Amino acid sequence: MNIKIIITGILFLFLLVTNYKGAVGRIERKNQWTGENQWNLGPVSEKEEIAFMEGRHKKLALIQALIGALIWSGIVFGLMSIFI
């Protein structure tokens, strides 16, 4: 049981960081690796556009990354509980 929690924790942290960087890049329309502007990184909602103009898009991106990481980590933990 402990190894499942450790694996899930490591996966959660990895997903949190990568999802956060991806969400910030998508909202800013900037490639996070090169720093160049790119317009084809994914759809940006009106709410995200307003948050970007007001300067609070990073907080919004963190919330989105947290939700995504929790969902995927929960799925992985559930599958490990079933099969391992």
N, CA, C and O atoms as a GROMACS GRO file, in nm:
protein
  336
    1MET      N    1   0.082  -0.119   0.000
    1MET     CA    2   0.000   0.000   0.000
    1MET      C    3   0.087   0.126   0.000
    1MET      O    4   0.053   0.225  -0.065
    2ASN      N    5   0.198   0.122   0.073
    2ASN     CA    6   0.286   0.239   0.079
    2ASN      C    7   0.347   0.274  -0.055
    2ASN      O    8   0.360   0.391  -0.088
    3ILE      N    9   0.384   0.173  -0.133
    3ILE     CA   10   0.445   0.199  -0.264
    3ILE      C   11   0.344   0.264  -0.357
    3ILE      O   12   0.381   0.347  -0.441
    4LYS      N   13   0.217   0.228  -0.345
    4LYS     CA   14   0.113   0.290  -0.429
    4LYS      C   15   0.100   0.439  -0.397
    4LYS      O   16   0.084   0.521  -0.487
    5ILE      N   17   0.107   0.472  -0.270
    5ILE     CA   18   0.095   0.612  -0.229
    5ILE      C   19   0.218   0.691  -0.275
    5ILE      O   20   0.204   0.806  -0.319
    6ILE      N   21   0.335   0.633  -0.266
    6ILE     CA   22   0.457   0.700  -0.310
    6ILE      C   23   0.454   0.724  -0.460
    6ILE      O   24   0.485   0.834  -0.507
    7ILE      N   25   0.418   0.621  -0.537
    7ILE     CA   26   0.410   0.635  -0.683
    7ILE      C   27   0.306   0.739  -0.720
    7ILE      O   28   0.330   0.822  -0.808
    8THR      N   29   0.190   0.736  -0.655
    8THR     CA   30   0.086   0.832  -0.684
    8THR      C   31   0.130   0.974  -0.649
    8THR      O   32   0.100   1.068  -0.722
    9GLY      N   33   0.201   0.991  -0.538
    9GLY     CA   34   0.252   1.122  -0.499
    9GLY      C   35   0.351   1.179  -0.598
    9GLY      O   36   0.345   1.297  -0.633
   10ILE      N   37   0.442   1.094  -0.644
   10ILE     CA   38   0.541   1.138  -0.744
   10ILE      C   39   0.471   1.174  -0.874
   10ILE      O   40   0.502   1.276  -0.936
   11LEU      N   41   0.376   1.092  -0.916
   11LEU     CA   42   0.301   1.120  -1.038
   11LEU      C   43   0.221   1.249  -1.024
   11LEU      O   44   0.215   1.328  -1.118
   12PHE      N   45   0.160   1.271  -0.906
   12PHE     CA   46   0.084   1.392  -0.882
   12PHE      C   47   0.172   1.516  -0.898
   12PHE      O   48   0.132   1.612  -0.964
   13LEU      N   49   0.289   1.515  -0.837
   13LEU     CA   50   0.379   1.630  -0.846
   13LEU      C   51   0.424   1.655  -0.990
   13LEU      O   52   0.430   1.769  -1.035
   14PHE      N   53   0.457   1.547  -1.061
   14PHE     CA   54   0.497   1.560  -1.202
   14PHE      C   55   0.385   1.620  -1.285
   14PHE      O   56   0.407   1.712  -1.364
   15LEU      N   57   0.264   1.567  -1.268
   15LEU     CA   58   0.150   1.618  -1.345
   15LEU      C   59   0.117   1.762  -1.307
   15LEU      O   60   0.081   1.842  -1.394
   16LEU      N   61   0.129   1.796  -1.181
   16LEU     CA   62   0.100   1.932  -1.137
   16LEU      C   63   0.194   2.032  -1.206
   16LEU      O   64   0.149   2.135  -1.257
   17VAL      N   65   0.322   2.002  -1.207
   17VAL     CA   66   0.420   2.093  -1.267
   17VAL      C   67   0.400   2.102  -1.418
   17VAL      O   68   0.396   2.212  -1.472
   18THR      N   69   0.388   1.989  -1.485
   18THR     CA   70   0.375   1.993  -1.631
   18THR      C   71   0.241   2.052  -1.675
   18THR      O   72   0.236   2.127  -1.773
   19ASN      N   73   0.134   2.022  -1.604
   19ASN     CA   74   0.004   2.082  -1.639
   19ASN      C   75   0.005   2.232  -1.615
   19ASN      O   76  -0.054   2.307  -1.692
   20TYR      N   77   0.071   2.276  -1.509
   20TYR     CA   78   0.078   2.419  -1.480
   20TYR      C   79   0.155   2.493  -1.590
   20TYR      O   80   0.110   2.595  -1.640
   21LYS      N   81   0.271   2.439  -1.626
   21LYS     CA   82   0.349   2.503  -1.732
   21LYS      C   83   0.272   2.504  -1.864
   21LYS      O   84   0.277   2.602  -1.937
   22GLY      N   85   0.203   2.397  -1.893
   22GLY     CA   86   0.125   2.391  -2.015
   22GLY      C   87   0.009   2.488  -2.015
   22GLY      O   88  -0.018   2.553  -2.117
   23ALA      N   89  -0.060   2.500  -1.902
   23ALA     CA   90  -0.174   2.591  -1.894
   23ALA      C   91  -0.129   2.736  -1.904
   23ALA      O   92  -0.193   2.817  -1.972
   24VAL      N   93  -0.020   2.770  -1.837
   24VAL     CA   94   0.031   2.907  -1.846
   24VAL      C   95   0.073   2.938  -1.989
   24VAL      O   96   0.043   3.046  -2.040
   25GLY      N   97   0.142   2.847  -2.052
   25GLY     CA   98   0.184   2.868  -2.191
   25GLY      C   99   0.067   2.881  -2.286
   25GLY      O  100   0.069   2.964  -2.377
   26ARG      N  101  -0.035   2.800  -2.265
   26ARG     CA  102  -0.152   2.806  -2.352
   26ARG      C  103  -0.225   2.938  -2.334
   26ARG      O  104  -0.267   2.999  -2.433
   27ILE      N  105  -0.241   2.985  -2.210
   27ILE     CA  106  -0.311   3.110  -2.185
   27ILE      C  107  -0.229   3.228  -2.236
   27ILE      O  108  -0.286   3.322  -2.294
   28GLU      N  109  -0.098   3.226  -2.216
   28GLU     CA  110  -0.012   3.334  -2.264
   28GLU      C  111   0.018   3.323  -2.412
   28GLU      O  112   0.073   3.416  -2.472
   29ARG      N  113  -0.018   3.210  -2.472
   29ARG     CA  114   0.013   3.180  -2.612
   29ARG      C  115   0.164   3.190  -2.638
   29ARG      O  116   0.210   3.250  -2.735
   30LYS      N  117   0.238   3.127  -2.545
   30LYS     CA  118   0.384   3.130  -2.553
   30LYS      C  119   0.438   2.990  -2.530
   30LYS      O  120   0.396   2.921  -2.437
   31ASN      N  121   0.531   2.949  -2.613
   31ASN     CA  122   0.598   2.822  -2.595
   31ASN      C  123   0.688   2.832  -2.472
   31ASN      O  124   0.774   2.920  -2.466
   32GLN      N  125   0.669   2.744  -2.375
   32GLN     CA  126   0.743   2.751  -2.250
   32GLN      C  127   0.889   2.708  -2.265
   32GLN      O  128   0.972   2.744  -2.182
   33TRP      N  129   0.921   2.632  -2.367
   33TRP     CA  130   1.059   2.586  -2.387
   33TRP      C  131   1.143   2.692  -2.457
   33TRP      O  132   1.256   2.718  -2.416
   34THR      N  133   1.088   2.753  -2.564
   34THR     CA  134   1.166   2.847  -2.643
   34THR      C  135   1.135   2.993  -2.610
   34THR      O  136   1.217   3.080  -2.637
   35GLY      N  137   1.020   3.020  -2.551
   35GLY     CA  138   0.982   3.157  -2.520
   35GLY      C  139   0.920   3.232  -2.637
   35GLY      O  140   0.887   3.350  -2.625
   36GLU      N  141   0.905   3.164  -2.750
   36GLU     CA  142   0.847   3.227  -2.868
   36GLU      C  143   0.695   3.224  -2.861
   36GLU      O  144   0.637   3.133  -2.802
   37ASN      N  145   0.633   3.323  -2.922
   37ASN     CA  146   0.487   3.326  -2.929
   37ASN      C  147   0.437   3.221  -3.026
   37ASN      O  148   0.492   3.206  -3.136
   38GLN      N  149   0.333   3.149  -2.986
   38GLN     CA  150   0.269   3.050  -3.073
   38GLN      C  151   0.120   3.061  -3.054
   38GLN      O  152   0.071   3.077  -2.942
   39TRP      N  153   0.048   3.054  -3.162
   39TRP     CA  154  -0.098   3.073  -3.157
   39TRP      C  155  -0.173   2.941  -3.166
   39TRP      O  156  -0.296   2.942  -3.160
   40ASN      N  157  -0.106   2.830  -3.180
   40ASN     CA  158  -0.173   2.701  -3.201
   40ASN      C  159  -0.155   2.606  -3.082
   40ASN      O  160  -0.144   2.485  -3.102
   41LEU      N  161  -0.152   2.659  -2.961
   41LEU     CA  162  -0.130   2.574  -2.843
   41LEU      C  163  -0.258   2.520  -2.782
   41LEU      O  164  -0.253   2.438  -2.692
   42GLY      N  165  -0.372   2.565  -2.830
   42GLY     CA  166  -0.500   2.516  -2.779
   42GLY      C  167  -0.596   2.630  -2.757
   42GLY      O  168  -0.557   2.747  -2.759
   43PRO      N  169  -0.722   2.597  -2.736
   43PRO     CA  170  -0.823   2.701  -2.719
   43PRO      C  171  -0.809   2.772  -2.584
   43PRO      O  172  -0.776   2.710  -2.482
   44VAL      N  173  -0.836   2.901  -2.585
   44VAL     CA  174  -0.836   2.982  -2.464
   44VAL      C  175  -0.976   3.038  -2.446
   44VAL      O  176  -1.029   3.103  -2.536
   45SER      N  177  -1.035   3.011  -2.330
   45SER     CA  178  -1.172   3.057  -2.307
   45SER      C  179  -1.173   3.208  -2.278
   45SER      O  180  -1.070   3.271  -2.255
   46GLU      N  181  -1.292   3.262  -2.280
   46GLU     CA  182  -1.308   3.405  -2.251
   46GLU      C  183  -1.267   3.435  -2.107
   46GLU      O  184  -1.208   3.539  -2.079
   47LYS      N  185  -1.300   3.345  -2.016
   47LYS     CA  186  -1.262   3.363  -1.876
   47LYS      C  187  -1.110   3.367  -1.861
   47LYS      O  188  -1.057   3.448  -1.785
   48GLU      N  189  -1.040   3.280  -1.933
   48GLU     CA  190  -0.895   3.279  -1.928
   48GLU      C  191  -0.837   3.405  -1.991
   48GLU      O  192  -0.737   3.458  -1.943
   49GLU      N  193  -0.898   3.452  -2.097
   49GLU     CA  194  -0.852   3.574  -2.163
   49GLU      C  195  -0.864   3.694  -2.069
   49GLU      O  196  -0.774   3.778  -2.062
   50ILE      N  197  -0.976   3.702  -1.997
   50ILE     CA  198  -0.997   3.811  -1.900
   50ILE      C  199  -0.896   3.800  -1.787
   50ILE      O  200  -0.839   3.901  -1.744
   51ALA      N  201  -0.872   3.679  -1.738
   51ALA     CA  202  -0.774   3.659  -1.631
   51ALA      C  203  -0.634   3.699  -1.677
   51ALA      O  204  -0.556   3.753  -1.599
   52PHE      N  205  -0.602   3.673  -1.803
   52PHE     CA  206  -0.472   3.711  -1.858
   52PHE      C  207  -0.457   3.863  -1.862
   52PHE      O  208  -0.353   3.917  -1.826
   53MET      N  209  -0.562   3.930  -1.905
   53MET     CA  210  -0.558   4.076  -1.911
   53MET      C  211  -0.548   4.139  -1.772
   53MET      O  212  -0.488   4.245  -1.756
   54GLU      N  213  -0.607   4.074  -1.672
   54GLU     CA  214  -0.604   4.126  -1.535
   54GLU      C  215  -0.481   4.079  -1.458
   54GLU      O  216  -0.458   4.123  -1.345
   55GLY      N  217  -0.401   3.990  -1.517
   55GLY     CA  218  -0.278   3.944  -1.452
   55GLY      C  219  -0.296   3.834  -1.351
   55GLY      O  220  -0.205   3.809  -1.272
   56ARG      N  221  -0.410   3.767  -1.350
   56ARG     CA  222  -0.431   3.659  -1.254
   56ARG      C  223  -0.443   3.523  -1.324
   56ARG      O  224  -0.504   3.430  -1.271
   57HIS      N  225  -0.384   3.513  -1.441
   57HIS     CA  226  -0.393   3.389  -1.517
   57HIS      C  227  -0.309   3.277  -1.457
   57HIS      O  228  -0.341   3.160  -1.478
   58LYS      N  229  -0.204   3.309  -1.385
   58LYS     CA  230  -0.121   3.204  -1.326
   58LYS      C  231  -0.194   3.133  -1.212
   58LYS      O  232  -0.177   3.013  -1.193
   59LYS      N  233  -0.274   3.206  -1.137
   59LYS     CA  234  -0.354   3.144  -1.032
   59LYS      C  235  -0.459   3.052  -1.094
   59LYS      O  236  -0.483   2.941  -1.045
   60LEU      N  237  -0.521   3.097  -1.202
   60LEU     CA  238  -0.619   3.016  -1.273
   60LEU      C  239  -0.554   2.890  -1.330
   60LEU      O  240  -0.612   2.781  -1.325
   61ALA      N  241  -0.434   2.905  -1.385
   61ALA     CA  242  -0.361   2.790  -1.440
   61ALA      C  243  -0.325   2.691  -1.330
   61ALA      O  244  -0.328   2.570  -1.352
   62LEU      N  245  -0.290   2.742  -1.210
   62LEU     CA  246  -0.259   2.653  -1.098
   62LEU      C  247  -0.381   2.573  -1.055
   62LEU      O  248  -0.371   2.454  -1.026
   63ILE      N  249  -0.496   2.637  -1.052
   63ILE     CA  250  -0.620   2.566  -1.016
   63ILE      C  251  -0.652   2.459  -1.120
   63ILE      O  252  -0.689   2.347  -1.085
   64GLN      N  253  -0.638   2.494  -1.248
   64GLN     CA  254  -0.662   2.395  -1.354
   64GLN      C  255  -0.564   2.279  -1.344
   64GLN      O  256  -0.604   2.164  -1.360
   65ALA      N  257  -0.438   2.308  -1.318
   65ALA     CA  258  -0.336   2.203  -1.307
   65ALA      C  259  -0.363   2.114  -1.186
   65ALA      O  260  -0.345   1.993  -1.192
   66LEU      N  261  -0.405   2.175  -1.076
   66LEU     CA  262  -0.436   2.099  -0.954
   66LEU      C  263  -0.552   2.003  -0.977
   66LEU      O  264  -0.545   1.887  -0.937
   67ILE      N  265  -0.657   2.051  -1.042
   67ILE     CA  266  -0.772   1.965  -1.070
   67ILE      C  267  -0.731   1.850  -1.162
   67ILE      O  268  -0.767   1.734  -1.137
   68GLY      N  269  -0.657   1.881  -1.268
   68GLY     CA  270  -0.613   1.777  -1.360
   68GLY      C  271  -0.524   1.674  -1.295
   68GLY      O  272  -0.539   1.554  -1.318
   69ALA      N  273  -0.430   1.720  -1.213
   69ALA     CA  274  -0.338   1.628  -1.145
   69ALA      C  275  -0.412   1.539  -1.046
   69ALA      O  276  -0.382   1.420  -1.033
   70LEU      N  277  -0.509   1.596  -0.975
   70LEU     CA  278  -0.588   1.515  -0.881
   70LEU      C  279  -0.668   1.407  -0.954
   70LEU      O  280  -0.673   1.292  -0.910
   71ILE      N  281  -0.729   1.443  -1.065
   71ILE     CA  282  -0.809   1.345  -1.140
   71ILE      C  283  -0.722   1.232  -1.191
   71ILE      O  284  -0.753   1.115  -1.168
   72TRP      N  285  -0.612   1.266  -1.259
   72TRP     CA  286  -0.528   1.161  -1.317
   72TRP      C  287  -0.456   1.078  -1.211
   72TRP      O  288  -0.439   0.958  -1.228
   73SER      N  289  -0.415   1.140  -1.102
   73SER     CA  290  -0.352   1.065  -0.994
   73SER      C  291  -0.453   0.971  -0.928
   73SER      O  292  -0.419   0.858  -0.892
   74GLY      N  293  -0.576   1.016  -0.914
   74GLY     CA  294  -0.681   0.930  -0.860
   74GLY      C  295  -0.709   0.811  -0.948
   74GLY      O  296  -0.730   0.700  -0.899
   75ILE      N  297  -0.710   0.833  -1.079
   75ILE     CA  298  -0.732   0.723  -1.173
   75ILE      C  299  -0.619   0.621  -1.162
   75ILE      O  300  -0.643   0.501  -1.157
   76VAL      N  301  -0.496   0.669  -1.159
   76VAL     CA  302  -0.381   0.579  -1.150
   76VAL      C  303  -0.382   0.502  -1.018
   76VAL      O  304  -0.356   0.382  -1.015
   77PHE      N  305  -0.413   0.572  -0.907
   77PHE     CA  306  -0.420   0.504  -0.777
   77PHE      C  307  -0.530   0.398  -0.778
   77PHE      O  308  -0.511   0.288  -0.726
   78GLY      N  309  -0.644   0.430  -0.836
   78GLY     CA  310  -0.754   0.334  -0.844
   78GLY      C  311  -0.715   0.211  -0.925
   78GLY      O  312  -0.744   0.098  -0.885
   79LEU      N  313  -0.650   0.233  -1.039
   79LEU     CA  314  -0.607   0.120  -1.122
   79LEU      C  315  -0.501   0.036  -1.051
   79LEU      O  316  -0.502  -0.087  -1.062
   80MET      N  317  -0.410   0.100  -0.980
   80MET     CA  318  -0.308   0.023  -0.905
   80MET      C  319  -0.373  -0.055  -0.792
   80MET      O  320  -0.330  -0.166  -0.761
   81SER      N  321  -0.476   0.001  -0.732
   81SER     CA  322  -0.546  -0.070  -0.623
   81SER      C  323  -0.618  -0.193  -0.676
   81SER      O  324  -0.628  -0.294  -0.607
   82ILE      N  325  -0.669  -0.185  -0.798
   82ILE     CA  326  -0.740  -0.298  -0.857
   82ILE      C  327  -0.644  -0.407  -0.902
   82ILE      O  328  -0.667  -0.525  -0.875
   83PHE      N  329  -0.537  -0.368  -0.972
   83PHE     CA  330  -0.453  -0.465  -1.039
   83PHE      C  331  -0.325  -0.504  -0.964
   83PHE      O  332  -0.263  -0.604  -0.998
   84ILE      N  333  -0.285  -0.429  -0.866
   84ILE     CA  334  -0.159  -0.462  -0.796
   84ILE      C  335  -0.190  -0.504  -0.654
   84ILE      O  336  -0.099  -0.537  -0.578
   0.00000   0.00000   0.00000
